[in-house]
Amino acid sequence: MAFAIAMDAFSVALGIGTYKLRIRQIFYIGLTVGLFHMILPLVGIFAGHLLSETFGQISAYVGGALLICIGLQMVIACFLNGKSSVPLPVGWGLLLFSLIISLDSFSAGLSLGMFGVRAAATVICFGIVATFLTWSGLVIGRKFQNLLGVYGELLGGFILVIFGLKLLLPL
């Protein structure tokens, strides 16, 4: 389950990785996403007995809408003299980015909380897998950016929009 939840982070990291991120930024982004993939399921597990599945679905809709906005902003920025106006995941942007990516782990925590799973083992597993998959996505996205140039940012924007639509319109 940790791998399935973290694949979302990998997909989004592919898009974000098309920006010219330094290795240090990639390191911090992966750690922060991993940390949020530990905190949100833990909160979800504890709240699992109190909240319904509807709240988990609402978090997926919010995350999808935010990813679409970021992706569209990336696509539009590619056509505006090549200057990017999209905030990079640093500082407060990093916390917001990590929260958006990790919202689905909160809803997974809700359902796991109803089954009485061991919280510590679950969140540690979620965090480790999310950290490594985020790093992988960012590094792969970075390599594609080097190969594709400005078209890499355009591709990254489309990836975020498609992933946001996937969250909004589950098939």
C-alpha positions as CSV (number, residue, x, y, z in Angstrom):
1,M,0.0,0.0,0.0
2,A,2.9,2.4,0.7
3,F,4.2,1.9,-2.8
4,A,0.8,2.6,-4.4
5,I,0.4,5.8,-2.3
6,A,3.9,7.0,-3.0
7,M,3.5,6.5,-6.8
8,D,1.5,9.7,-6.7
9,A,4.5,11.5,-5.3
10,F,6.7,9.9,-8.0
11,S,4.4,11.1,-10.8
12,V,4.2,14.6,-9.5
13,A,8.0,14.7,-8.8
14,L,8.6,13.8,-12.5
15,G,6.8,17.0,-13.4
16,I,8.5,19.2,-10.8
17,G,11.8,17.6,-11.6
18,T,11.8,19.3,-15.1
19,Y,12.7,22.5,-13.3
20,K,16.4,23.1,-12.9
21,L,16.6,21.9,-9.3
22,R,19.9,21.4,-7.5
23,I,20.8,18.1,-5.8
24,R,20.4,19.8,-2.4
25,Q,16.8,20.9,-3.3
26,I,16.0,17.4,-4.5
27,F,17.3,16.0,-1.2
28,Y,15.1,18.4,0.9
29,I,12.0,17.9,-1.3
30,G,12.3,14.1,-0.9
31,L,12.7,14.3,2.8
32,T,9.8,16.7,3.3
33,V,7.5,14.7,1.1
34,G,8.5,11.6,3.1
35,L,7.8,13.4,6.3
36,F,4.4,14.5,5.2
37,H,3.7,10.9,4.0
38,M,4.3,9.9,7.7
39,I,2.4,12.7,9.4
40,L,-0.8,12.7,7.3
41,P,-1.4,8.9,7.5
42,L,-0.8,9.0,11.2
43,V,-3.4,11.8,11.6
44,G,-5.7,9.8,9.3
45,I,-5.2,6.6,11.4
46,F,-6.1,8.4,14.6
47,A,-9.0,10.1,13.0
48,G,-10.2,6.9,11.2
49,H,-12.6,6.0,13.9
50,L,-14.1,9.5,13.9
51,L,-14.4,10.5,10.3
52,S,-16.2,9.0,7.3
53,E,-14.7,8.2,4.0
54,T,-16.3,11.3,2.5
55,F,-13.7,13.5,4.1
56,G,-10.9,11.5,2.4
57,Q,-12.6,12.0,-0.9
58,I,-12.8,15.7,-0.3
59,S,-9.0,15.8,0.3
60,A,-8.4,14.1,-3.1
61,Y,-10.5,16.8,-4.8
62,V,-8.6,19.6,-3.2
63,G,-5.3,18.1,-4.1
64,G,-6.4,17.5,-7.7
65,A,-7.6,21.0,-8.1
66,L,-4.3,22.4,-6.7
67,L,-2.2,20.2,-9.0
68,I,-4.2,21.3,-12.0
69,C,-3.6,25.0,-11.1
70,I,0.2,24.4,-10.7
71,G,0.4,22.4,-13.9
72,L,-1.5,25.1,-15.9
73,Q,0.7,27.7,-14.4
74,M,3.8,25.8,-15.6
75,V,2.3,25.4,-19.1
76,I,1.4,29.1,-19.4
77,A,4.9,30.1,-18.1
78,C,6.5,28.2,-21.0
79,F,4.8,30.5,-23.4
80,L,5.6,33.8,-21.5
81,N,9.2,34.6,-22.8
82,G,10.5,31.4,-21.2
83,K,10.4,33.0,-17.7
84,S,8.9,30.8,-15.1
85,S,6.5,32.3,-12.6
86,V,5.7,29.0,-10.9
87,P,6.9,28.9,-7.3
88,L,9.5,26.2,-6.8
89,P,9.1,23.9,-3.9
90,V,11.3,25.8,-1.5
91,G,10.4,27.4,1.8
92,W,6.7,27.6,2.4
93,G,6.2,26.4,-1.2
94,L,7.9,23.2,-0.2
95,L,5.5,22.7,2.7
96,L,2.5,23.4,0.5
97,F,3.8,21.1,-2.3
98,S,4.4,18.3,0.2
99,L,1.0,18.7,1.7
100,I,-0.7,18.6,-1.7
101,I,1.2,15.4,-2.7
102,S,0.5,13.7,0.6
103,L,-3.2,14.4,0.9
104,D,-4.0,10.9,-0.5
105,S,-2.0,9.3,2.2
106,F,-4.3,11.0,4.7
107,S,-7.3,9.3,3.2
108,A,-5.4,6.0,3.2
109,G,-4.7,6.5,6.9
110,L,-8.4,7.0,7.5
111,S,-9.2,3.6,6.0
112,L,-6.3,1.9,7.8
113,G,-7.4,3.5,11.1
114,M,-10.7,1.7,10.8
115,F,-8.9,-1.6,10.6
116,G,-6.7,-1.1,13.6
117,V,-3.3,-1.3,11.9
118,R,0.0,-0.7,13.8
119,A,0.5,3.0,13.3
120,A,4.3,3.2,13.8
121,A,5.2,0.5,11.3
122,T,2.7,1.9,8.7
123,V,3.9,5.5,8.8
124,I,7.6,4.5,8.8
125,C,7.0,2.4,5.7
126,F,4.9,5.2,4.0
127,G,7.6,7.7,4.7
128,I,10.6,5.7,3.5
129,V,8.9,4.6,0.3
130,A,7.6,8.1,-0.5
131,T,11.0,9.7,0.1
132,F,12.8,7.3,-2.3
133,L,10.1,7.5,-5.0
134,T,10.1,11.3,-4.8
135,W,13.9,11.4,-5.2
136,S,13.6,9.0,-8.1
137,G,10.9,11.1,-9.8
138,L,12.8,14.4,-9.3
139,V,16.1,12.9,-10.7
140,I,14.4,11.4,-13.7
141,G,12.5,14.6,-14.4
142,R,15.7,16.5,-14.1
143,K,17.4,14.3,-16.7
144,F,14.4,14.8,-19.1
145,Q,14.6,18.5,-18.6
146,N,18.2,18.4,-19.7
147,L,17.3,16.5,-22.8
148,L,14.1,18.5,-23.7
149,G,14.9,22.0,-22.5
150,V,11.9,24.3,-22.3
151,Y,9.7,21.4,-23.6
152,G,10.6,19.5,-20.5
153,E,8.8,22.2,-18.4
154,L,5.9,22.0,-20.7
155,L,5.8,18.2,-20.3
156,G,6.0,18.6,-16.6
157,G,3.1,21.0,-16.6
158,F,1.0,18.5,-18.6
159,I,1.9,15.7,-16.2
160,L,0.7,17.7,-13.2
161,V,-2.6,18.6,-15.0
162,I,-3.2,15.0,-16.0
163,F,-2.5,13.8,-12.5
164,G,-4.8,16.5,-11.0
165,L,-7.5,15.3,-13.4
166,K,-6.9,11.7,-12.3
167,L,-7.6,12.8,-8.7
168,L,-10.7,14.8,-9.6
169,L,-12.1,12.1,-11.9
170,P,-11.2,8.7,-10.5
171,L,-11.9,6.0,-13.1
